[in-house]
Amino acid sequence: MVKPEDDRDQWTEESSSDEVEERSDEAVEKEKKEEKVKTKLSAYQDFEKNERATRIKENLLNSNSINLEGINKTYIYGSVLIVGIAVLCYLLYSTCNNPTNVKHINANISHDTSRVDQFSNTIKKIKNDFPSQKDILWLSLFKRIKYVTESHPTRPAIMILLYNRNKNVAECIAWKVGKAAREFFNTPAVIELIGDSDMNETDNELVDRYRERLQKNGVMIVYRLDEIPGLVAQSFHTFCDTQNPLVKRAVLLFTLDRSRLRNVEINKPTRIASEVLRLLWNDTLNDFQLNSLITRLTDSVLEIHSEKDDFKCVK
């Protein structure tokens, strides 16, 4: 018969064996779970790698597509530019190798040059008749009149000849220069208007009377601007508009006596002319009308000096 102590030892051994087996099963189960986790983690990492690789490929493809588009556009623009240059060269070559075209171009250039030279020589001849005048007078007259003969003038040439009691000299210069301008323009006649304190036309009447004549002839001389009443002088606001001119290809010459302005220390012709006109018309025109009119009339004021006492105008 077995002893109780032996039974307890056997029971303990069996119990220990069962615990070992249970622990072994738990370890195996744990290893399996860890293996599954590792497998999932590995699969996820592989997925991330594949996804990253796919994105890189897509970016490369998009970049290549953009580059190709840029290359295509550059190619197209370059091709158009080359074709345009080729066409231009062909046209220039055709024009230059066509004797008729060359003669026509040369004839136009020669004609324009000869007209300008002829006008310049005429101004020089007039200058010789007035030795007391400064060179700036003739240079200004020449440049401003020449400008309105260009193909697309934007404004008329407006000039005031400012004098001090030497009316004959100023009016003689105005007449000779106006005549030279008419010949330069190749127009029928010079429009001449003599200022008179008895003039009573409204500004609209004066504009209506001289609009077509100025368009046809291109040259107008207004003698003795200081004699014209302010209400009548308002018409020159329309004629002398440099922003929206009535006639763009035109020359308007005015003579103005400065002797009415006394004891004033002003040495600039434009300032002097402005003060004279303000003194003349401030009773009939409001400030806005007067300032606007004076600004347009005094676009270019040229001073006339006295000549010898025996001066006579030869027309």
Secondary structure, DSSP 8 states (H G I E B T S, - for coil): ---HHHHHHHHHHHHHHHHHHHHHHHHHHHHHHHHHHHHHHHHHHHHHHHHHHHHHHHHHHHHHHHHHHHHHHHHHHHHHHHHHHHHHHHHHHHHHT-HHHHHHHHHHHHHHHHHHHHHHHHHHHHHHT-TTS-HHHHHHHHHHHHHTTSSS--S-EEEEEEESS-HHHHHHHHHHHHHHHHHHHT-S--EEEE--TT----HHHHHHHHHHHHHHH-EEEEE-GGGS-HHHHTHHHHHT-SSS-S-SS-EEEEEEE-TTS-S-----HHHHHHHHHHHHHTTTS-HHHHHHHHHHHTTSEEE-----TT-----
